[in-house]
Amino acid sequence: MTDKEKISNFTAFSDEELITLIRNGFSGAFDELAGRFRKTVSALSGSYYSESLTKDDWFQEGMIGFILAVRTFDESKKVSFATYASVCISNKLRSAWKKANSSANTPLNDSIVFDDSTVPPEKSPEENYIETENYRFFTESFLNALSETEKKVISYYLAGYSYAEVAKKLGMTEKSVDNALYRVKEKLKKALKM
């Protein structure tokens, strides 16, 4: 039995321990961490509005910020992952908001950022359960849509490897790695719109 087969339940691990497991190739650790931060992404992305971006688009931007946080988190900086992830998610959302409001997009929308009072109240246990099940279904559907190569590429990428390092590890060209990551992003967009 390999180390990866020995761990089946990731709930007891701290966020920081999950980051270490993710970087060691434990995909279940990513699922657990993403599940923990789904509410944070939802709350932060829910305070943005634009005519040109849907609620799902904002959520996706927030998830991209979360993925960047997973990829770039540095334990030596002595900051919790929760704090770091919130900053990364907020920065990504602000960046998307600025882009949506650039002069090139002005004719398309009149965007605004709502204040924190627009964040929905805490959900009931039943709503949390439904949201968790929906997330589990989304994760399974998304992962099933990925090819084995795409799963390997995104796993290494999230673990902090550069395109060149991923290419070397998988015997691919950097362009093939870039193409695989593009396909993963497109499949994530599609899954979020379902």
N, C-alpha and C positions, 0 to 999 in steps of 0.2 A: 504494500500500500504506500503510495507516494504521500508527501506532505500535503499536497493539494487535496487528496482524497480524505485526509484525516479531519479536516475542518469542514463541517457541514452547517454550522450555525455561527453567524458572525455578529449576533446581537450583543454579545458580552464585551466586544472589543470597543475601545475608545475610538474617536474619529482619527486620531493620530496613528493608532495601531492599524486601523483599516488602511490608511495611506500606505504604510509599510507593506501590508499584505497585497495591496493593489500593485505596488511596484515590483512585487515578487510574483505577479501573474495570477493572483486569486481573483477571478472575475466576480465571484460571489461577494467579495469585500466591496467592490464598486457598487453592486446592486444595493447592498445594505446602506452604504454611505449616501448614495443618490436618494434612496428612500427617506433617509433622515432629513435631507435638505430640500425635499420637494416643497414643503410648506414655506420655507424661507424664500425659495425661488418664486413661488406663487405670490407670496405677500409683496415681495420687492417688485416683481414685474407687474403686479396688479395696480401699482400706483402710477403707471405710465399709460398714455393714450396718444394715438396718432391715427389720422384718417387712413394713412397708407399701411398701417400695421395692425394685424388682428391681435386679440388676446393671446392666441396660440403663438404668434410670431414673437410677442414680448416674452412669453414663457420660454420659448426656444432660445432667445438671446440670453436670458438668465441662466439656462442650462449650459450654454456655451461658456458663460462666465464661471459656472461651477466646475466644468471640466478643466478649464484653464487653471482654476485654483488647485484641483487635484494634481495637475501636471507640474505646477510650479511651486507648491508648498515646500517651505524649507524649515524643518524643525529647529534648526540651530538659531533661528531668529527669535525664539522664545515667545511666540504668539500662538494662540490656539488656532486650530484649523477653522473652527466656527467663525471666529473674527476675521481671519484671512479670507475665507470663502465669501462672507458677506460683502467685504470690500471688493473682491473680484467681480462678484455678481453685480453689485451696484455700478462699478466702473463700466462693465460691459453694457449694461442697460443705458447708462448716461451716454456712452459712445453711440449706441444705436439711436438714441433720441436725437443727439446732435446731427447724426447723418440723416435721419428722417426729416429734420428741420433745416437742412442746409438750403442755401438759395436755389440749388438745382431742384429741390423737392417742394419749394414754397407753393407753387401752383397746385400741387397735389393735396396738400393738407394744411390744416391749422392745428398743430400739435400743442398739447399742454401736459404738464406733469401735475397730477393731483397731489395734495398733501397727504400726510400719513393717516388722516382721518378717513380716507377712502378705502383703507385696507379693511377687508371684511373681518367680522368678529370671529373668535375661536369657534371651531366646528364642534358639533356634538360627537359623542363616541361612535354613534352609528354612521355619521358622515365621515369621520376619520377612517372607520373600517372600510366603507365603500371606496374612499379615496385610495386607501392602501391596496385594496383588491384591484382597482382600476390601474394603479401604478404597476402592480405585479403583472397584470395582463399586458400593459404597454411594454414593459421591459422584456417579457418573454416574446412578444410579437416582434419587437425591434431586433432582439438578438437572433431570432429565428430567420429574420430577413437577411442577415449578414452571411456572407460566404465564410468559409474557414480562414481564407487569406485575410479578409477584412477584419475578422475577429482578432487574428494574431497582430495585424498592423495596429489596430486601435489599442490593443492591450499594451503593446510596447510603447506606443506614442504616449498613452496616459501614464505609463511608468516613467516617463521623462526622457526617453531615447530620442535622438535627433533623427531626421529623415535618413541621413547617411548610415547611422547605426542600425536603424530598423532594416534598411535595405541590405546591409551586410549580414545581419542575423538571419534574414529570411531568404537570402540569395536572390534579391530583386534589385531593380534599378531604383534610383531615387524618384524618378518620374512615375514608376509603378506604385511606389508608396504614396506619392502625392495623389495619384488617381484613386487608389483604394480609400484614402481618407476623404476625398471628395465624394465618393460613392456612399461612404458611411454617413457623411453630413446630409446628403440628399435623402437617404433612407430615414434618417432621423427627422428631417423636415416632413417627409411623407407620413411617418408614424404619428407625429404630433398633430397632423391635420385630420387624422382618422376619427 
